[in-house]
Amino acid sequence: MAHKINDQERRRRLIARHHLHPDHPARSATEAARRMIGLHSSDPATVFLSARARVPGITVADIEYELYDRPSLFRVLGMRGTLFAVPAELVPLLQHGCAAPAARAERKRLIGYLEGQGLAKDGEAWIRTVSADTVRAIAERGEAVAMELREDVPELKLTLEFGKGKKWGGKVGISTRVLFLLAAEGKIVRARPRGTWISGQYRWATVESRFPSGISLLDLGKARSEILGRWLKAFGPGTMADLKWWTGWALRDVRAALQTLDVAEVGMSNGPGLVLYGDLEPTPPGPPQAALLPSLDSTVMGWKDRDWYLGGHAGPLFDRNGNAGPTVWWDGRVVGGWAQTKSGRVVFRLLEDLGREGEEAVESEASRLEKWLEKVRVTPRFRAPLDKELSR
């Protein structure tokens, strides 16, 4: 009979392994990202707020130091085609296990756009030439934003048009596509953005400026095997559906990677799940703790089946496309949502009765977050219904 891991044990694992309790702190943003296989970074502010929730006493300047001043964290295209901030040693895993396959598909699409819209007779040759010129321009500048590169490489001023004559139609600068492709191919990296820490207008740097020998080569199968092994260690147990959704890979690729790992099947409330072999020891309980996690935090987006920690709260806390808004946590469960008003106040709404102790703990955490944010106003890129309502 398979070993049973109930929902309470899963929540205790989540608290401890995701650094969501003072008894299990991360010492740096880099350590938190290492444990969790990356901090979600589609929204630039999420990295900062995710780190703040896990690293006691960390400041914006501390996180910027890890990202930009003496980088130990790098933004890389990862699982589900999503941007993650990961430690240097995980860059090859995401580059070869996730980004490189996505880059091949993106290159094919861009060739089709270039040739289909009459911008180039030979799209492959165009990409090859413009890519080389763009990397050279970045190297000469040290770091550069897209606007500067459009002056250095005239072809980057071209635009692609989509949906001509339709309401949703419009034009997109080709520089966006080229820079995305170069980053996905591991030729350039995102550096310090223009503006504040919530900005997504990244400067670009050559990969050699951060990795003098380039990103280490790694076989696709080995990269994906290690990614799944790390997920099971930090997020397990999980179902095949969880693994397929979180990675964004085809089911056959998930199964192939699992065959290289030593895993065991366990029973869960929602059916059979998988853990690394031997990872069956119960997690000691601790006193309940409140946490305010940002939109798209790696924890809330860690599984496809979320009933065991989300309950019936998906409606107000997720947008139509499945993007999580800011969430309030108590004892390893989502119990509400929070937002920042125009005046800078951090406000929240509980969707469950936590009693006096729980409500006061959430109030204290909201007050601490408000002070941490100072004068910065954070608006999630993907707005959940409760987030919209609270921020008015």
N, C-alpha and C positions, 0 to 999 in steps of 0.2 A: 504493500500500500504506500502511495506517495506521501511524503512529509507534508503537513498542512502549515501554511503561513496565512494567518487571518489578517483582516484589515487593520486591526490595532497594531500588529507587528509591522505591517507595511508602513504605517504612519510613523512608528518609532524609528524605523530604518530611514525614512525620508528626513525626519528631523535631524538625526545624527549624521547621516552621510551627506546631507545638503547644507550642513552648517547653519541650521536654523534654531539653535539653542546656545545660550552662553556656555554650557558645558561641552559644546562641540564647535568651537569657533575656528574659522580659517584665519591664518596669520597674515594673509595678503590677498589681493584680488587674483593674483596669479595662482595661488594655492587653491582658492575656491574654483577657479576655472579649470584647473587640472583635475580636481576631484569630479567635477560635473561635466567633463568633456566639453567645456566651453560655456561662456556666458553669452546669452542671446544678444545680438547686436544689430538687428535690422533697424531698430530704433536706437540711435546713439546713446540716449540717456539711460537705456536699460542696463548697460554694462555698469554704469556708475551706481545706480540704485540697487542692482543685484549684489554688487560688492559691498555696499554699505550695509545691507541686511545681514551679511555673513561675516564681516570683519569688524570686530569691535574697535571703535575709535578711528576708523579710516576716514580720510578727508578726500575731497575732490583732487587736491594737489598730489596726494599719495597715488591715486589711481592714474592721474595723468603722467606721473613719473614712470609707472609701470607700463603705460601704453606708448609714451612718446620720448621722455627724457633719457631714460636708459631702458629701452623696451624689453620687457619680458613677456608681454602680451601682444598678440597680433590678430588683427581682424582678417578672417579667412572665410571663403565660401565653404559651407559645410553641409550638414544634413538637411534634406528637403530643399536644397538650393537657398538656404538661409545663411546670413552672415553671423558668425560666432567669433568671440574674442577668446583665443586659446594660447597656452604657453608655447614657447619655442619648440619644445620636444613633440608637441602634438600637431604642429603645422604640417609635417610630412604626411601624417595620417589623413588629415582632412584634405590636403592638397591632392593626394593620389587616390584616396578612397571616395571623395565626393566632388571636389572642384574640377579635376581633370576631365572626368566623364562629362560634366556639365559644360565645360569649355568646348569640347568637341561638338556638342549639339549646338552651342551658341555660335560657333564659327560657321557651321553649316547654315544656320538661319541667316547670319549676316551676309554670307555669300549670296543667298537667295534674294535678300533685300537689295543689295547693291546692284545685282544684275537685273532683277525684276523691275527696279525703278530707274534703270538707265544711268546709274552713277558710275558703273564700271563694266567693261566687257568681260574682264576676267577678275571676278571677285576675290579669288584666292590670292592672285598676284597683288591686287590692291591692298588686301589686309596685310600681306607679308611686308610690303614696302612701308605702308603707313605705321604699322606696328614698330618696325625698326626705327623709323624716324621719331616716333613718340618716345620710345625708351631712351633714345639718344638725347632728346630734348630734356627729359626728366633728369638724366645723369648730369647734363651740363648745368642745370639749375640747382641740382641737389634735391629740391622738393618743388613741386609745382601743382597748382590747381588747374582744372580743365580750361578755364578762361585764358590762362597764360599759355597753355599748350596749343590752344587754337591759333594763337599768334605765331607760334613756332612752326606748327605743322598745318598749312592752309587747308588740307583735306579734312581736317577735323571740324571745319566750319560748315560742312555739308549737313543737310538734314534729311531724315527719312519721314515719309508721310504715310499715315495709317488711317483707314476709314474715311477716305475722301468723300465728302458729301453727306456724311452721317453725323449725328449729334455727338457721338463719342469720338469722332475723328480729330486728328491733330498732327503736329509735326514734333519729331524728337531729334535733338542734336545727335549726330553720329558719334561725337566724342564720347557720349555716355556709353554707347555700345562698345566702342573700341577699348576704353579704359576698363570696363567690366570684363571684357574678354582677356585683356592682358593680365588682369589680377587673377582671373580664374585659371589662366595658364601658368601662374606662378612667376611672372616676369616683373611685376610691380607690386607694391604693397601700399595699403592705406596708412597715411601718416597723420600728424596733428591737423585737425580741421581749422578752417578759418572761423573766427568767432569764438563762441564759448564751448563748453564741454557738451552741450546738447546739440551742436551743429553736426550736420551730415555732409557738409561741403569739404570733403577731405582733400588734403594735399596728397600727392603721390610721390613715392620714392622707388628707386630701383630695388629689386630684391637683394642684389649684392650689397647694398648699403646696410642691410639688416642681417643678411646671411652671406658673409663673404665668399663662402664656397657654394652658394646656391642652396636651394631646398634639397635635402637628402632624397635620393631616389628610393622608391619603395614599390614593391609589387602590389597591384590592385587587390589581389586576394588577401595578402598579408595585412594591408592597411585596413581593409574592411573587417577582417577577423579581429584585429586589435580594437577597433572602434566598438564592435559589439561586445567584446569582453569587458571593456571599460564601462559600457552602458550597464551590463548586468551587475557589475561590481557596485556602481553608484545608484542605479535605479531598480535593480532586480528585487523581487521577481517581476516578470512581465510576460505577457502573452506574445504569440507570434504576430498578432495584429498590432500590438504595441511596437514591436521591433520594426515591422514593415512601415508603420506610419512614421515613427520617429526618424528613421533613416531616410525614408523616401525612396528606398530601393525596391526593385521587383522582388516578389516573394522567393523566386528561385535563387536570387543573390543572397537574400537573408539566410536561406537554408544552407547554401554553400558555405557561407562564413561560419554558421553554427557548427557545421561538421568538423571544423578545425578546432573547436573549443571543447573543453571537458565540462559539460553541463548536466544538471539533474532536473527532473520534472518534479514540481510540487503542486499541491492542491491549493487553490485560492477560492475566494467567494464567487468569482466570476468564471471559474473553470480552471483548467490546467495552466500552469505557468512554468517559467524556466529561471533557474539560478545557476551561478557557477557552482561546480561540484564542491561540496564541503561548506558552502555558505549558508548554513542552517542554524547557527547559534542565535538564540533570542537576543534582542536588544534590550538592555536594562531600561526601565521606565524612568522618566524624570518629571519634574513639575511642569505644568503647562506654561507655554511661552507664546507671546503674541509676536507676529511679524507682519510687516507691510511690504509686499513684493510688487515690483513694477509690472507694467504691461509686458507680455511676452516673456516673463521670467522663465528661465530654463526648467525650474521645478514644475510650475503649473503646465508647461508645454511638454512635459517629459513622457507622457503616456497617451495612448489613444482612448483607452477606457479609464475614465476619471471618477467614476462614481464613488470609489472608496475614499477619496479625499475631497471631491467637489460636491458630492451629493446631488441635489436637484437645483443647484444655483447657476447652471450654465447660461440660462436665458439672459439675466441682467449683466453677466460678467464677461461674455464673449460676443464678438461681432458676428455678422452673418457668415463670414468666411472662416470662422473658427479661431480667430485671434483673441487671446486673453487680454482683458483689461487689467488695471491695477486690482490686486486682491488683498484681503485681510485674512490672516491665518491665526488659528488658535489650536495648539496641541496637535499640529500636523494635519489640520483640516482647513479648507476654505470656508470662512464663515461670513464673508461680506466683501465689500469693495470700498475703495477710497479714491479721492481725487484732490486736485489742488485748485482752489478758486482763483479768480483773477487778482484778488488781493494778496494771494500767497498763502492763505490758510490751507492746511491739510485737513480735510473733512472725510468722514467715513459713514457708512451705514452697515449695521450688522443685520444679517439675514437669519440669524438664529439668536436665541436667548443664551448668553454666556454667563449670566449671573453677574453679581457686582464685581467679583474678582476679575473676570474676563474682560468686562467692559472697561474697567479702570486700567487694565494692562494695555488694551488697545488705545485708549485715550493717551496714555503716557508715551506709547510708541509713536503715535501721530504727532504729538508735541515735539518729540526728539527729531523726527523727520522734518518737520516744518523748520526747526532751527538749523538743521543741516543744510537744507536747500537755500537758506538765506533769501536773497532777492531773485533767485532764478525761478522762472516759471516753466514747468514741464507739462507739455501737452502730448499725450501719446499719439503716435502716427495712426494707429488703428483704434478707433473709439468704440468702446463697449457702451451699451445703453445706460448702465448705472453711472459710469464715468461721465458721460455727457450730462446726465441729470444733476449730479453732485457738483460739477464744476461751474454751473450757471451762477 
